[in-house]
Amino acid sequence: MRVAMYYNNRDVRLEEMPTPQIGPRELLVKVLASGICGSDVMEWYRIKKAPLVLGHEIAGEIAEVGKGIERYKIGDRVFVSHHIPCNTCRYCLSGHHTACETLHTTNYDPGGFAEYIRVPPLNVDRGVFVLPDEVSFEEGAFVEPLACVIRGQRVAQLQPGQSVVILGSGISGLLHLLLARASGAGRVITTDINEYRLKAAREFGADAVIDAEEDVPARVRQLNDNRPADLVIVCTGALPAFTQALQSVERGGTVLFFAPTDPGIDLPIPVNEFWRNEIRVMPSYGNSPLDATVAIELIRAGRIPVQRMITHRLSLGETGLGFRLVAEAKESIKVIIQPHKSE
C-alpha cells in the first residue's frame, strides 16, 4: 500500500509498504479521510521519531474483521481513535483519562496518512465508533480534534453567558469558537496575526477579532465592557500569547493552555495576584471516549459545521503540500488527505 512517510515538515515522501496483516480481535480499516493536525507539523515534537507515518484524525471503512469480533462488520463506516485509555488505572478512575499511561502508548498501525491501518484489540474495544449516516467521512475526520476541544472546555467548566477569549484562530481556535457558541457562551473574541484567519473567525461567529500584535489585554477590556474575559484559551504555541492570556483573564476566571510552548520554555505566573483573585491556570491534552461520542453527536446534529472548515482536499501524494500549508499557517484552515483519491 502507499503511505506518506514523514521525514520533516518539508520532506514528506510517497512510499510503499506492506498492507498490515490483522490478527484476532483486530480490524483493517480503509482510510478515506485523514486530517492534518497542527501537532503533526510541530517539528520539534515529531522529528525525533522520523521517519514515520503520521496522521491521527481518520475516518474510513472496515475492510477486514479479525476473529472474535462481533460488534463490527466489513463495510461499517467508522472513526478510529489512535490513543485510548485503559479505563481502570487511578487516573482513568478519577476522570483524568489523558494522564493514563495506556493512552500515551497506544496507536494504530501505521498512521492515518496511509491507504489502510491495522487497529489493535485495545483500540477496537474502546476506540472504534460507527459513524451515523448523516456524518460524511470528511466530517468524521474532525471527530478527534473536536473531541479534544470538547474535553478542554469541559475541564475548564465553561458556563453559558461567560465571556471567552481565544488566542489563535487556526483550526483549534475556530473549533473552540464554534463549541463556545454552541454551548451558550456570551461574548467570544479571537486573536491571530493572520488576516485570513481573523476573517474566518468573523465568518464563524466571533463577536470581535484582535490582531495579536496589538495590546491584546487592553483590547479585550475595550471589547468586553471594560472587563477581562471569564475564560481565556491559548490555541497557539507563540510565547507572547501565553503572556497575553495571563493578563486577559477576569477575577475568578480560567486560563486554558490548549497548546504547548516550545520545549524548555518556563512561563512566569503572577502567583500572588492569581491567588488573591482565584484564577485557575490549567492545561488540556487529548480526549476520552466520552468526548469522541459527544463530538460525533454534535457533528451529526449540525451544531458544529465542520464541513465549512475544509479549505484543501489533497491526495496521498500531495501530503507534503498539505504539511507545508499547515506549517505556514497562511491561507488554509483544515487540510484533508484522501488516501484513495486519484493523483
N, C-alpha and C positions, 0 to 999 in steps of 0.2 A: 504494500500500500504506500501511498505518498504521504509525507509529513513535511511540515515546515520546521526545520531544525534551527534553533536559536543559538547564535554564537555571541552576538552583541546587538545593540539596537540598530546598528547599520549593516548587520550581516545576518540575515535570516535566509536559509537556503532550502529550496525544494529538494528533498531527498527521498529515497526509497528505503523501507524497512519491512520486515515480515509482518503480515497481519497477525495480531495477537491470537494465540490459541487459548480458549477458555477451558476451565475445569469445572468440577461440580460446584453448584451454587454460585456460578459466575454468569455474567452477561457479556455479549458482544454488542456494542451499540454503534450504529452507523451515524456519524456526526454530520448533521445537516446545517447547523448554525453554531458559530463559536465566536464570542465577543472578545475583543482585545481590551484588557483591563489596564488601568493606569499603573497597577503594580507590576504588570508584565514588562513595562518599559522602565521600571525602577532599576536601572542597570547595576548599581552597587549591590542590590539585593539578589539579582538573577545571575550575574556573570560568574560568580564563584562556583556555580554548578554547571555552567555551559561546557560542551554543547548539550542541549536537551530540548525536548518538545514541550513548549508551554501551552497555556490555554486551559481555563477552568470555568468558563461561562458557556456551557454547552447545552444544546438540545438536539435530539435525534430520534432514531427509530431502532427498536431492538431487532437485531439481525440473527442472533443465536441465543438460545437459552440453555444453560447448563443443567445437568441432572440435579434433582432435588428442589427445583424452583417451581412453585405453583402460582405465585402471585402475579407473574408477568408472562407474556407470550410474545412470539415473533410478530412484529408489526406494531406493537404498542409505541405510541409517541411519548417520549419521556424527557424530563430534565434530570440530570445526574449531578449530585454534589460530589466534589472532589475530596473535601475534608469533612469527616463525620466524627461525632463524639462517641465515647463508649456508653454513655448514659448510666454508668454505675460507679464511677470514681467520686471522690469527695467534691471535686469541682463541679461535675455534672449535677450531682445531687443537691448542690447549693445554688444551682442556676448559672454557674459560670462555665458553660459548655465550651467556650472558645479558649479556656485555660487548660482544657483536657489534653493530656499527653497523646492520647489516641488521635484526636483531631489534628494534631501537628505532625503526625507520622503516616496518615492515610492519604491515598491518592488513587486515581485511576491510571491505566497504562495504555499508551504513553500519556501525553497531554492532549488537550482538545483541538490543537491545530494539526489534526490527523484525520484520515478518512474513517478510521474505526478506533474505538477504545475498548479495552477489557475492563469490566467493572468487577472488582474483587468482592468476596462474600460479605464482608462487613459493610461495604458501600451499598451492596444490593439490599441488605437487611434494613438500612435506615437512611439511605441517600438517593433512592430512585423514586421519582414522583411521576405518575402518569399525567400528562397534560390534558386539560379539558379540550373539547373540540373547538371552543372559541379562541384558544390560545395557539398562535402560529409558532413554528419553530423559531423564527426570529424573535418573537416575544418571549419564548421560552429561554432564550439565551440571556434575558435580563433577570431571570429569577435569582441567580446568585448575587449580582450586585445590589438588586433591590432588597433582598433578604438581609444583606449587611447593613443597609440603610435603616431597615425596619428595626433591627436589633439596636443600632446606635440610638435611635430616637426613643426606643423602649427603655433602655438603661438610663438615658438622660431624662426620662419622665416628662416629655413634652406634654403640656396641658393645653386644651382649647383656649384660644384667646391670648396666649403668650406671644410676645414678640420674638422673632428669630433673625439672627444674622448668620449668613453662610459665607465663609471666606473661601473663595474658589468656585468658579461656575463651570467646571468641567462636568463630566458625566455624573460623578458622585454628588457634586454640589447641586446639580439640576434634579437628581433623584430625591435629594433631601428637600429641595424646594417643593417638588410635586407631592411628596409624602406629607410635609408640614401643611400644605394647603388641604390635602385630603383629610388630615387629622384635625382641622379646625383651628390652626394657628391664627394669631392676629396678624400684625404687620410682619412681612417677610422681606428682608433686604439681602441682596447678594453683592459680592465684590469679585473683581478679576482685573488683570492688567490687559486683557484681550477684548477689544470691542466686539468681535464676532460672538464671543461667549456672553458678554453682557447683553447683547441684543437677544440671544437665545433665552437668557434668564427673563428678560422682559416678556418675551413671547410665551414663556411657560408660566407666567403669573406673578413674577416678583413685583412687589409694590414699589420698589426703588432699587437702583443699582448704583454702585460706587466704584470708581476707578481706584484700584488697590494702591496706587501710588499717591493718592490724596491722604489727608489726615483722617483715616478711617474712623477712629473713635469719636472724633468731633463730628464728622458727617453722620454717624449713626445717631448721635444725640439730636442733631438738627432734624433728621427724618423721622424720629421716633418720640415726638412730644417731649423733647429735652431730657430723655431718659436713655440709659444704656439698654441693651437687649436682655431679655429673660434667658434666652438660650443662644449661645454662640457656637457654631460648628465649624471646625477647621477642616477643609477639604483640599488643602494643598500642602506640599512639603516645604514651601518657601518660608524660611525662618521669620521674615517680617510679619507674616500672617499670624504666627503664634503670639508674638508680642502684641499685635493689634487685638487679638482675641482677649487677652488678659486685661486689656484696657477698655474693652467694649461691653463688659458684662455687668448687669444690674446686681444690686444687693439681693441676696437670696437666689441668684441665678446660677447657671451651669455653663461651663466651657467643656465642649466635647471635642477631643482630639481624634478625629476620624482618620486623619492622615498622619504618618510618622515624619519626623525630620530626617535629614541625612544622618548616617551613623556618627557617633561621637559628639553629638550636639547636646549640651545641657541647657535647660531653659530656666532662667531666674524667675521665680514666682514670688509676688509680694505677700508672703505668708501672713504677716500681721494684719494687713488690710483685708485679706480674704477671710482670716479667722474672725475678725470683728463683724464682717458682713455676711457670713455664712454662704460663701461662694464655693461651689463644688467644681473641681477640675478632674476630668475622667477621660480615659481612652475608650475606644471601641474597635474591636477587631473581629472579622469574620461573622458567622451566623450559626444558628442551630436549626435542626429540622423543623421546629415550630415556625421559625422566621421564614423558611422556604415555603411552608404551607400557606402562610399569610400572604407572601409575595404572589404566589400563583393565583390566589383568590382575588387580590387587588387588581392584577392584570386581567383576569377573566371578567371581572365586573366592570372594566373600563375606567377604574378610579385613577390609575396611573397610566397615561397614554404613552407607553414606551416606544411604540412603533414610530412616533413622530421624532424620536431622538436619533434615529439611524441616519447618518449622513453618507456612509460609504458601505457598499456591499462588494466584497472582493473575493476572488478565487483563492485557492490554497497557494498557487504560485505567486500571488500578489501580496502574501502575508508580510513580506519585507516592506512593501509600500505602506501597508497598514501600520506597521510598527513605527515607521518614520512619521506618519501623520499624527499618531497618538503622542509620540515623544516630542514633536514640535509644538503641539498644543495650540495650533493656529486656527485653521478653519475645518475642524472636524468635531463632532460630538461623540457619536458611537460608531465604531468601525466593526462590522460583522464579517467574519470569514465564512465562506460557504465551501467546505472542502470538496464537494462533488459538483460544483459549478464548472462549466466549461471554461478553459483558459481563453 
